[in-house]
């Protein structure tokens, strides 16, 4: 049975803090893997983790993206959305639009939307974007 991981669990696994919760999360992950299950991470959890690592743990954008990429590449978890694709974007830490905007855009396209409408000028860099000029 596949279980989805909440932001709090992923943060404990990535930061090791608080120690007691991190150990419990790691124990659960090991047991899940031993039983043949691969836990899943949603795009929304990846977004929350990205911001929490920066704002609550003082991690840079580059490191937050690298930690997420390594975590997904570990084989211990899998992604159920588009996060793995977006994390593969070269120069993502300084890209405009940024990580979360690219997640949103990619989700719309994969979900069958014809494109995305936005006021964000940086989104011009993406395909199928309608920029509303003011």
Backbone torsions as a table, in degrees:
resi	resn	phi	psi	omega
1	UNK	NA	127.1	178.9
2	UNK	-84.3	136.0	177.6
3	UNK	-118.7	141.0	175.3
4	UNK	-87.5	140.5	179.6
5	UNK	-93.6	136.4	175.2
6	UNK	-81.9	160.0	179.1
7	UNK	-53.8	-41.7	-177.2
8	UNK	-61.2	-38.1	-180.0
9	UNK	-70.6	-44.9	180.0
10	UNK	-62.2	-41.6	178.3
11	UNK	-61.6	-40.9	179.0
12	UNK	-64.5	-40.6	179.4
13	UNK	-66.0	-36.1	-178.0
14	UNK	-81.8	-33.0	-174.0
15	UNK	-103.1	-24.2	-175.2
16	UNK	75.4	12.1	-177.7
17	UNK	-126.2	145.0	-19.0
18	UNK	-63.7	149.9	-171.2
19	UNK	-53.4	-46.5	-177.4
20	UNK	-62.6	-45.2	179.3
21	UNK	-68.5	-37.8	179.0
22	UNK	-62.3	-42.7	178.0
23	UNK	-63.8	-41.6	179.5
24	UNK	-64.3	-42.4	179.0
25	UNK	-64.0	-42.5	179.3
26	UNK	-66.0	-40.2	177.1
27	UNK	-61.1	-46.1	179.8
28	UNK	-61.4	-43.6	-180.0
29	UNK	-61.0	-44.8	178.8
30	UNK	-61.9	-41.6	178.5
31	UNK	-66.0	-40.2	178.5
32	UNK	-62.3	-46.3	179.2
33	UNK	-63.2	-40.5	179.9
34	UNK	-63.6	-29.4	-179.9
35	UNK	-85.8	0.0	178.6
36	UNK	91.3	8.1	-179.7
37	UNK	-95.5	142.5	173.4
38	UNK	-116.8	107.5	179.3
39	UNK	-59.3	155.0	-175.5
40	UNK	-118.0	148.9	176.9
41	UNK	-121.2	130.3	178.5
42	UNK	-84.4	163.5	176.5
43	UNK	-61.9	-36.7	179.7
44	UNK	-65.6	-41.4	176.6
45	UNK	-63.2	-43.5	178.1
46	UNK	-58.7	-41.0	178.4
47	UNK	-63.1	-47.1	179.8
48	UNK	-62.9	-41.9	178.9
49	UNK	-61.7	-44.3	179.1
50	UNK	-54.8	-49.9	-179.4
51	UNK	-71.8	-39.8	-179.4
52	UNK	-64.5	-40.6	177.9
53	UNK	-59.0	-39.1	179.9
54	UNK	-74.1	-50.1	-170.1
55	UNK	-83.9	-29.1	-177.9
56	UNK	-105.5	-21.4	-177.3
57	UNK	-117.8	0.8	175.5
58	UNK	68.3	24.2	-179.5
59	UNK	-85.9	140.3	178.7
60	UNK	-70.3	163.5	176.1
61	UNK	-57.3	-44.3	-178.9
62	UNK	-58.6	-47.6	-178.9
63	UNK	-68.5	-39.0	178.8
64	UNK	-61.1	-45.2	178.9
65	UNK	-67.0	-39.5	178.9
66	UNK	-64.4	-43.9	179.3
67	UNK	-62.2	-43.1	177.2
68	UNK	-63.1	-44.0	179.9
69	UNK	-61.6	-46.3	179.8
70	UNK	-64.3	-39.5	179.3
71	UNK	-61.6	-45.7	179.4
72	UNK	-69.3	-33.6	-179.4
73	UNK	-76.3	-14.0	-176.2
74	UNK	-65.1	-24.0	-175.2
75	UNK	85.2	-5.6	178.5
76	UNK	-76.7	-24.1	179.3
77	UNK	-138.8	167.4	175.2
78	UNK	-133.5	161.6	178.6
79	UNK	-103.8	141.0	-179.0
80	UNK	-100.2	0.4	-177.1
81	UNK	-126.9	-133.7	-175.0
82	UNK	-106.0	2.8	-173.6
83	UNK	-58.1	-39.8	-179.4
84	UNK	-62.8	-40.1	178.1
85	UNK	-64.2	-46.1	-178.0
86	UNK	-67.4	-38.8	178.8
87	UNK	-63.4	-20.5	179.3
88	UNK	-81.0	-1.8	179.2
89	UNK	-66.4	121.7	178.2
90	UNK	-60.5	138.0	177.2
91	UNK	65.5	27.2	-173.4
92	UNK	-57.8	-35.6	-176.5
93	UNK	-61.3	-28.8	179.4
94	UNK	-114.4	5.0	-178.4
95	UNK	-68.3	147.2	173.6
96	UNK	-124.3	120.1	0.6
97	UNK	-70.5	165.4	-174.7
98	UNK	-85.4	-171.3	-173.9
99	UNK	-53.3	-55.3	-174.4
100	UNK	-68.6	-40.3	176.8
101	UNK	-61.4	-36.9	177.9
102	UNK	-70.1	-35.1	174.7
103	UNK	-60.8	-48.0	-179.9
104	UNK	-58.7	-49.0	-179.0
105	UNK	-59.0	-48.6	-177.8
106	UNK	-65.5	-37.6	177.4
107	UNK	-62.4	-42.8	178.1
108	UNK	-60.1	-48.1	-178.0
109	UNK	-63.9	-44.9	179.8
110	UNK	-67.7	-25.9	179.3
111	UNK	-81.9	-2.4	176.6
112	UNK	103.0	0.5	177.4
113	UNK	-68.1	148.7	179.2
114	UNK	-73.0	-16.2	-179.5
115	UNK	168.4	-162.0	-178.5
116	UNK	-135.0	139.1	177.3
117	UNK	-105.2	133.4	-176.0
118	UNK	-154.2	162.5	169.7
119	UNK	-97.6	-10.7	-176.0
120	UNK	-73.2	108.3	-177.1
121	UNK	-60.8	-31.3	179.9
122	UNK	-62.9	-22.0	-178.3
123	UNK	-68.7	-11.6	175.9
124	UNK	-56.4	-24.1	-179.1
125	UNK	-69.7	-13.6	-177.3
126	UNK	-100.7	154.9	179.0
127	UNK	-73.7	151.2	172.0
128	UNK	57.1	48.2	178.7
129	UNK	-116.3	132.6	173.6
130	UNK	-105.5	111.4	-179.8
131	UNK	-89.2	125.5	176.0
132	UNK	-90.8	105.7	179.1
133	UNK	-80.7	145.6	176.7
134	UNK	-120.1	NA	NA
